[in-house]
Structure formats: C-alpha cells, structure tokens
Amino acid sequence: MKQPNSLFWSSKTPSLPWHPGIRNMLHYLALRSIDLRLLQDALSDAGLSSLGRAESHVLDSVQCTLQILRAALQMPPADFSGTTAITREQGQQALTNNTLALLGSLPHQRSTHIMVTLSGDRVDDFNFFRNLLTAGMNIARINCAHDDPAIWQRLAEQVRTASRDTGQPCRILADLAGHKIRTGPLPEVPGVIHLRPERDRLGRLQTPAQMTVLACHKEIALSPAGVDCLLLMASGSAMPQQGEDLLCHDARGKERVLVVERIEGQIITLQAMQGCYFTAGNPWQSRRRRHVQGHFVGIPQSALPLHLEVDDQLLLQSQPGTGTPAQKSRPARISCTLPEVVAQLPVGQAVWNRVLKVPCCAPPKPNQGVPACKQAVVSTFPD
C-alpha cells in the first residue's frame, strides 16, 4: 500500500508511538487518498469485497482481497509475513471497546446511544433537560464552537441535576472547537433588492412580490429587523397612503408601479406586480400626489462573488485583504482568516471549500457549471 500524503510523513512530524490503531489510521488515509470508485465497482462485480467497510482493519482487508485475486488468477499467494495488520475481529473489538469507553454501556433494549446537542438558549429551562433524559438521551453534547465557558458549565450542571432527579445516567461530551478558518472579505458592490412575483407556467400572476420599507425624512444607519430598506421622503413630502400607487424607475431604468398594501406606523408594505431591481438612489413618486416623492436608500451592500471558470486558478494568499477577481493574466485571489496556515501548506495540498464543493486547486467537472467563491466560506485541508 502506498504511503499517505507526505504531510503525515514529513520530518517535521514528531515520532509517533506505532500503536496498531495509529498504523491503521495511516493505512486508511492512504486508501482514501485516491478515488476508489471504479475499483470498488469492479470488485463488487467480481463478487469480492469492495473495501467499503474496511475502516477498522484496512491493511487486512486489502491483503485478503489481493490473496483472493491472486488465487483466482492462479498466481502464488503473496508473502505478507513482514507486515502486521489488524484483523477484522480485532478491529471490530477495538471499535466496540472504544464505543463503550466513550459513550457508556448500551441502553436497555436499544442497540444505539442517543446523543443530543444542547443549545445555550435553553440553559435556564430545567424541564427541557429533564424531558430529554426521560425521552432516552444517553449523551449530552456541548458544542464549544458556540457560547462561552460560563454557558458550558451551566449546561453541564443542568444535565447533572436532571440526571440525579430522574435517575437516568447521562454522559457529557464537550466538542472542542478548532480553528475557524474562513475565506477573507470580498469586494463590495451596491446592494440590490430583486422583487419577483410568482407566476404560473403560462406567466399569469399568482402572488405579487412584497417589500417592507421604513418611511422616514432622514436616513438612518440601521434599519429595524424585517425591513428591506428605507423609503426616504423628500423635504415637505407627506407619507404615502394605503392603496396609493408609487411610480418608480428601477435599476434598469424600467418604469414600475409599487402599491402601498399596508401601513403600520412608519412601516410600509409595498407590492409589485412586475419584476423589479432596486438599488440605493432609485426614485419614487405618488401617481396622484406628485409632491409625495423620494428615493430608496439603506439597501445593504453585497459581496461580489469570484466566478471561476474551468481551468481557472484561485490563489489563496497569506496577506490579509479583500479578494480580487481574475484580470487578464492575473488569477483571482482570496485571503484567509488564519494566514499562518498558508505557509504550512505543502505543494499539492488540497484546499476544500464548503460552497464550491470542489478543491480550489482543481477545476470543476464540466457539468458543475461556474462555481462562485463567496464571503466567509469554510475552508478545510483534507489531507
């Protein structure tokens, strides 16, 4: 079996105690470092193990499969006497032992443990914890990527108190957070509100599009929750009235009509019967009261995605800064929220991105279209 990625075998890696489980993990990483799907299909077609359940005894599975293939081809058996492999029985026993040590003994009349991830929002709701235990929770998981140590301690205390109260044993697992590696910021462009009415397959209007605005005479920095933008009224302009038509020119210069559907204080709900694109500064005016007029403002800016074509490169840079799209001979660039990691990456290291679903260092398949790298995307290094 070939060695795993050189990252695991570099001279910088401290010496590891060669426990059989560590060897098996390295064998598993080596096995999964290549695409096995075609081989697995061929093995299955031949009635052999596809190596799909080899996690606990990788080398043993590969060696057994090779011996069967050699026998089928009337070849002499291979000599594996110089290797030490965990057998299937040993691997399964190790998994069982580790499961019991980590999760506890099996529940009564059940072959599975129930683990529940706790929410910090329910930390003061004792009945919530009590009900979880009576419903069968065996392990309470605290996700340390959220909340803070005070909340984690309070969650653990609630679980312990509920466990004593119900007589139901429960283990607590704290899932420690690792480095939160994200892509850096992207260029910002003026935000756009796209109103899109629902239509049937013949194009007939089914449901008008809606937009919620805050009517005001002075622009404010933050809009209330649930408000799409500000309906800034010109000096001396009165408030729009319910049922009134507002004439607009959208971002394309198209003439559109927005109907005042509902007014609650300064909050106005507008309806559109046609598709509209609004950006900050687009004007509006009442159809029948021409002095009632103003502009749309307060539309948040949007991050501009970096669009990647097949065979494009995306450079992951260690310097902080805003990402840039490709320009002529210069590939697109994106920064990283943990720049120290970039210097540790060897040549050939795959960088996976949760939105792209493809390695940043490799082109997407033709049927995947054009991926877009978006802001604050999780990046991982699978090797």
Disulfide bonds with the S-S distance in Angstrom:
none
